[in-house]
Amino acid sequence: MISPNNFLISKNWWNQFPFHLRLITKVRFFASFGAGGVIYLTSLIFNNIGFSATEIGLGFTISAIIGTLTRLITGNYLNKAGKIELPLIISSLISIAASVFLILSKDTLYYIFGQALIGAAAGIYWPSAEFVVPYFSHPVETRKAYALVRSSEALGIFLGVFVGGLMNNFLYFKSIFFNDIFCMLNIILLILRNKSSIRNTLENFQNKKIDPIKSDLEKWNKNSKIIILSIVLITTSLALIQVTLPLDLVKGGVYREALNDQLISFIISFQLILLFFLQWPIGSWISKKGKLFGLKFSLINFGFASLLLFLSSYLNIAAFYLIFISIILISLGTSSFLPTSTDVVYTIAPANNKGFALALLSQCFAMGYFFGPFISGTILDIFGYASIIWLSISLICFSMFKIIFKKLF
């Protein structure tokens, strides 16, 4: 039983954050709750329908391409207008349309349309949701504010996968898309109810905001390509984990036996709930370190995680334990990378281009889907396992850390 004192402590902890930071945290929770099942379970759903791994990967690739266009448009809009109400409402409406297409889809055409709309919605949503956090964070430190919203997303994604998995098994095998519609309607309601206060708060803070870390700007600009390259690499790893890992587990490795859908759902749920518990403490810890510490920490964790996934393909009983250890490392790497990458980009971006810079950061995530899932899906169709993918990611992560970060930072 939860004691009244524990409830009061939780309430006081929540109320320490500014109202509008709490509001955007709620918005991001619902967005992640709806998207969680869609991101992690769509590949399994359409695999069970009979789609090939190549077709599934193609859908994610097209989603990324469409998302590129909407990200650029949204970033330009944020730079000029500095408003987030309209983009968030439009992205929610498009996401609802995407879910309708995926519910109705029985062939590749409807699936592709649905995935294209998901990409459009994500391209509008992510730059807007990231852009507003620093303006709503005062007096909370920016990285801590990003850790808060990322924690709510970790909870939302976990619940999206967990609840979506239950609904898919006991209600309807495409229930995750109905859940997404429900969550998007909640976001629209939250924005409409607080539209005027959001606009006023944004305008007030934008008039007062001062660009941070001017003294180190030359060093950051000099190494910006390296920073961007590392972010692209890490986001590609995340894309492969989200899409390829479930398919790799369900198809089996070189010697590892194929896992059933229930066990795969349990593994994914374990990763997501672990990410939820780690996001806030790791995010708070990272916020006390150097700006690039989180990126280095992520590279090390993703490197070892991918190495363990590679080794698991050549084992049988022991493979299950290696997969679980890799999931822990993935959660550590993700919880350090997410708030760090956004804060780094926001810090070094010029005052009049922060919206566009965050759109490009969001595009880094989409770039992982440009080539990652499609290539990995093709490899899975040809070889039947993905060990070469995990070995490649591991070697690249370790090389990036040793050759680049240790020398330049």
C-alpha positions in Angstrom: 0.0 0.0 0.0 1.2 3.5 -0.8 1.4 5.6 2.3 0.1 9.2 2.4 3.6 10.4 3.0 5.0 8.7 -0.1 2.2 10.2 -2.1 2.9 13.7 -0.7 6.6 13.3 -1.5 5.8 12.3 -5.1 3.4 15.2 -5.4 5.9 17.7 -4.0 8.6 16.3 -6.3 6.3 16.7 -9.3 5.2 20.2 -8.3 8.8 21.5 -8.1 8.8 21.8 -11.9 7.2 24.8 -13.6 3.6 24.3 -14.8 4.4 24.4 -18.5 7.3 22.0 -18.2 4.8 19.6 -16.5 2.4 20.3 -19.3 4.9 19.4 -22.1 5.9 16.4 -20.0 2.3 15.1 -20.1 2.1 15.8 -23.9 5.3 13.8 -24.4 4.0 11.0 -22.2 0.8 10.6 -24.3 2.8 10.8 -27.5 5.1 8.0 -26.3 2.3 5.9 -24.9 0.7 6.0 -28.3 3.9 5.5 -30.3 5.4 2.9 -28.0 3.4 0.0 -29.3 3.5 1.3 -32.9 7.4 1.6 -32.9 8.2 -1.7 -31.2 5.3 -4.0 -32.3 4.4 -2.9 -35.8 7.2 -5.1 -37.3 5.9 -8.2 -35.4 2.3 -7.5 -36.4 3.0 -7.3 -40.1 5.5 -10.2 -39.9 2.7 -12.3 -38.5 0.4 -11.1 -41.3 2.9 -12.5 -43.8 4.9 -9.4 -44.9 8.6 -10.0 -45.6 11.4 -8.4 -43.6 12.3 -6.4 -46.7 8.7 -5.0 -47.0 8.6 -4.1 -43.3 11.9 -2.4 -43.6 10.8 -0.5 -46.7 7.8 0.9 -44.8 10.1 2.3 -42.1 12.5 3.7 -44.8 9.7 5.5 -46.6 8.5 6.8 -43.2 12.0 8.3 -42.6 12.1 9.9 -46.0 8.7 11.6 -45.5 9.8 12.6 -42.0 12.8 14.4 -43.5 10.6 16.8 -45.4 8.3 17.6 -42.5 11.3 18.0 -40.2 12.8 20.7 -42.4 9.5 22.5 -42.9 8.8 22.3 -39.1 12.3 23.6 -38.2 11.9 26.5 -40.5 8.4 27.3 -39.1 9.8 27.2 -35.5 12.6 29.6 -36.3 10.2 32.1 -37.8 7.0 31.7 -35.7 8.4 30.2 -32.5 5.1 28.6 -31.7 4.4 24.9 -31.0 0.6 24.7 -30.6 -0.3 24.3 -34.3 2.5 21.7 -35.1 1.6 19.5 -32.2 -2.1 19.5 -33.1 -1.4 18.8 -36.8 1.0 16.0 -36.0 -1.6 14.4 -33.7 -4.2 14.5 -36.5 -1.8 13.0 -39.0 -0.9 10.3 -36.5 -4.6 9.4 -36.1 -4.9 9.1 -39.9 -1.8 6.9 -40.0 -3.3 4.5 -37.4 -6.5 4.3 -39.4 -4.5 3.3 -42.5 -2.6 0.7 -40.6 -5.7 -0.8 -39.0 -7.3 -1.2 -42.5 -4.0 -2.4 -44.2 -4.0 -5.9 -45.5 -1.6 -5.3 -48.3 1.7 -3.4 -48.9 0.0 -0.3 -50.3 -2.0 0.6 -47.2 0.9 -0.3 -45.0 3.2 2.1 -47.0 0.6 4.9 -46.7 0.3 4.4 -43.0 4.0 4.4 -42.5 4.4 7.5 -44.7 1.9 9.3 -42.5 3.7 8.2 -39.3 6.9 9.7 -40.7 5.1 13.0 -41.5 3.6 13.1 -38.0 6.9 12.3 -36.3 8.7 15.0 -38.5 6.3 17.6 -37.2 6.1 16.5 -33.6 9.7 15.9 -32.6 11.3 19.3 -33.4 8.3 21.1 -31.8 8.4 18.9 -28.6 12.2 19.3 -28.3 12.2 23.0 -29.1 9.9 24.1 -26.3 11.6 22.4 -23.4 14.3 24.9 -22.7 11.8 27.8 -22.8 9.6 26.0 -20.3 12.4 24.8 -18.0 13.4 27.9 -16.2 14.6 27.8 -13.4 15.4 24.1 -13.8 18.7 23.3 -15.6 18.1 22.4 -19.2 19.6 18.9 -19.2 17.6 18.1 -16.1 14.4 19.3 -17.9 15.2 17.1 -20.8 15.8 14.2 -18.4 12.3 14.7 -17.0 10.5 14.7 -20.4 12.6 11.7 -21.5 11.6 9.9 -18.3 8.0 10.5 -19.0 8.6 9.2 -22.6 10.3 6.1 -21.2 7.2 5.4 -19.0 4.9 6.1 -21.9 6.8 3.8 -24.3 6.9 1.0 -21.8 3.1 1.3 -21.1 2.5 1.5 -24.8 4.3 -1.8 -25.5 3.0 -3.5 -22.4 -0.7 -2.5 -22.7 -0.5 -2.8 -26.5 0.9 -6.3 -26.2 -2.0 -7.3 -23.9 -4.6 -5.7 -26.1 -3.1 -7.3 -29.2 -3.1 -10.8 -27.6 -6.6 -10.6 -25.9 -8.6 -8.1 -27.8 -7.5 -7.4 -31.4 -4.1 -7.9 -33.0 -4.0 -4.3 -34.2 -5.1 -2.7 -30.9 -1.9 -0.6 -30.7 -3.2 1.7 -33.4 -6.5 2.3 -31.5 -4.4 3.2 -28.4 -2.4 5.6 -30.5 -5.6 7.4 -31.6 -6.7 7.7 -28.0 -3.4 9.2 -27.0 -3.4 11.7 -29.9 -6.9 12.9 -28.9 -5.6 13.5 -25.3 -2.7 15.6 -26.7 -5.1 17.7 -28.8 -7.2 18.3 -25.7 -4.2 19.3 -23.6 -3.0 21.8 -26.2 -6.4 23.4 -26.8 -7.1 23.8 -23.1 -3.8 25.6 -22.5 -3.3 27.3 -25.9 -3.2 30.9 -24.8 -0.9 30.3 -21.8 1.5 28.2 -23.9 1.8 31.1 -26.4 2.2 33.8 -23.7 4.9 31.8 -21.9 6.8 31.0 -25.0 6.8 34.7 -26.1 8.0 35.9 -22.7 10.8 33.4 -22.4 12.0 33.9 -26.0 12.3 37.7 -25.3 14.5 37.0 -22.3 16.5 34.0 -23.4 20.3 34.4 -23.7 22.5 32.0 -25.7 24.6 29.8 -23.3 28.3 28.9 -23.4 29.5 31.6 -25.8 33.1 31.2 -24.5 33.3 27.6 -25.8 31.4 28.1 -29.0 34.6 28.1 -31.2 35.7 24.7 -29.9 32.2 23.3 -30.3 31.9 24.6 -33.9 35.3 23.2 -34.8 34.2 19.7 -33.8 30.6 19.9 -34.8 31.0 17.3 -37.6 32.4 14.8 -35.2 29.5 15.4 -32.8 26.9 15.0 -35.5 28.6 11.8 -36.8 28.5 10.2 -33.4 24.8 11.2 -33.0 24.0 9.7 -36.4 25.8 6.5 -35.4 24.1 6.2 -32.1 20.6 6.9 -33.5 21.2 4.3 -36.3 22.0 1.8 -33.5 18.7 2.7 -31.8 16.8 2.3 -35.1 18.3 -1.1 -35.6 17.5 -2.2 -32.1 13.9 -1.0 -32.4 13.2 -2.7 -35.7 15.8 -5.4 -36.3 16.2 -6.9 -32.8 12.6 -8.3 -32.6 12.9 -9.7 -36.1 16.3 -11.2 -35.3 15.0 -12.8 -32.1 11.9 -14.2 -33.8 13.9 -15.7 -36.7 16.8 -17.0 -34.6 20.5 -16.8 -34.9 23.2 -19.0 -36.4 22.8 -21.5 -33.5 20.4 -19.6 -31.3 16.8 -20.9 -31.5 14.0 -18.6 -32.5 12.1 -17.1 -29.6 8.3 -16.9 -29.5 6.3 -13.6 -29.6 5.5 -13.7 -25.9 9.2 -14.0 -24.9 10.2 -11.3 -27.3 7.5 -9.0 -25.9 8.8 -9.7 -22.4 12.4 -8.8 -23.4 11.2 -5.6 -25.0 9.1 -4.7 -22.0 12.0 -5.4 -19.7 14.2 -3.0 -21.7 11.5 -0.3 -21.6 10.7 -0.5 -17.9 14.5 -0.6 -17.2 14.9 2.6 -19.3 12.0 4.2 -17.3 13.8 3.5 -14.0 17.2 4.5 -15.3 16.3 7.6 -17.3 15.9 10.1 -14.4 18.9 9.0 -12.3 21.2 8.6 -15.3 20.0 11.8 -16.8 20.6 13.7 -13.5 24.0 12.1 -13.2 24.9 13.0 -16.8 23.8 16.6 -16.3 26.6 17.0 -13.7 29.3 15.9 -16.1 30.8 17.5 -19.2 28.6 18.2 -22.2 29.9 15.2 -24.2 30.3 12.7 -21.4 26.8 11.3 -22.2 27.7 10.6 -25.9 30.9 8.8 -24.9 29.1 6.8 -22.3 26.5 5.8 -24.9 29.1 4.7 -27.4 30.7 2.4 -24.9 27.4 0.8 -23.9 26.1 0.4 -27.4 29.4 -1.1 -28.5 29.4 -3.8 -25.8 25.6 -4.4 -26.2 26.1 -5.0 -30.0 29.0 -7.3 -29.3 26.9 -9.4 -26.9 24.1 -9.6 -29.5 26.7 -10.8 -32.0 27.9 -13.5 -29.7 24.4 -14.6 -28.7 23.8 -15.6 -32.3 26.4 -18.4 -32.0 25.1 -19.8 -28.7 21.9 -21.5 -27.6 21.0 -21.6 -23.9 23.6 -19.0 -22.8 22.3 -16.7 -25.6 19.3 -15.7 -23.5 21.6 -14.3 -20.7 23.7 -12.4 -23.2 20.6 -10.8 -24.7 19.5 -9.7 -21.3 22.9 -8.2 -20.4 22.9 -6.4 -23.8 19.4 -5.0 -23.0 20.7 -3.5 -19.8 23.6 -1.9 -21.7 21.2 -0.6 -24.3 19.1 1.0 -21.6 22.1 2.7 -20.0 23.3 4.0 -23.4 19.8 5.3 -24.3 19.2 7.0 -21.0 22.4 8.9 -21.2 22.2 9.7 -24.9 18.7 11.1 -25.2 18.9 14.2 -22.9 22.6 14.8 -23.7 22.2 14.9 -27.5 19.3 17.4 -27.4 21.0 19.6 -24.8 24.3 19.7 -26.8 22.5 20.7 -30.1 20.4 23.3 -28.4 23.5 24.7 -26.7 25.6 25.2 -29.8 22.8 26.3 -32.1 22.5 30.1 -32.9 19.6 31.8 -31.2 17.7 32.3 -34.5 18.2 28.7 -35.7 17.5 26.6 -32.7 14.3 25.3 -34.1 16.0 24.2 -37.3 18.9 22.7 -35.4 16.6 20.6 -33.3 14.8 19.6 -36.5 18.2 18.4 -37.8 18.8 16.5 -34.6 15.4 14.8 -35.0 16.5 14.0 -38.6 19.5 12.2 -37.2 17.1 9.7 -35.6 15.3 9.4 -39.0 18.6 8.9 -40.8 19.0 5.6 -38.9 15.7 4.5 -40.5 16.8 5.6 -44.0 19.2 2.7 -44.5 19.3 0.7 -41.2 16.0 -1.3 -41.2 15.9 -1.7 -45.0 19.5 -3.1 -45.2 19.0 -5.2 -42.1 15.7 -6.5 -43.4 17.4 -7.5 -46.6 20.2 -9.2 -44.7 17.7 -11.1 -42.6 15.9 -12.3 -45.7 19.1 -13.4 -47.3 21.0 -14.9 -44.4 18.3 -15.6 -41.9 20.2 -14.0 -39.0 21.6 -10.5 -38.1 25.0 -11.3 -36.4 27.0 -9.4 -39.0 24.9 -6.3 -38.3 25.6 -6.4 -34.5 29.3 -7.0 -35.1 29.5 -4.0 -37.5 27.8 -1.7 -35.0 30.0 -2.8 -32.2 33.3 -2.3 -34.1 32.1 1.2 -35.4 31.1 2.3 -31.8 34.4 1.2 -30.3 36.4 2.8 -33.2 34.4 6.1 -32.8 35.1 6.2 -29.1 38.8 5.4 -29.3 39.9 7.2 -32.4 37.8 10.3 -32.3 36.5 11.1 -28.8 39.7 10.1 -26.9 41.8 12.3 -29.1 39.7 15.3 -29.6 37.8 15.5 -26.3 
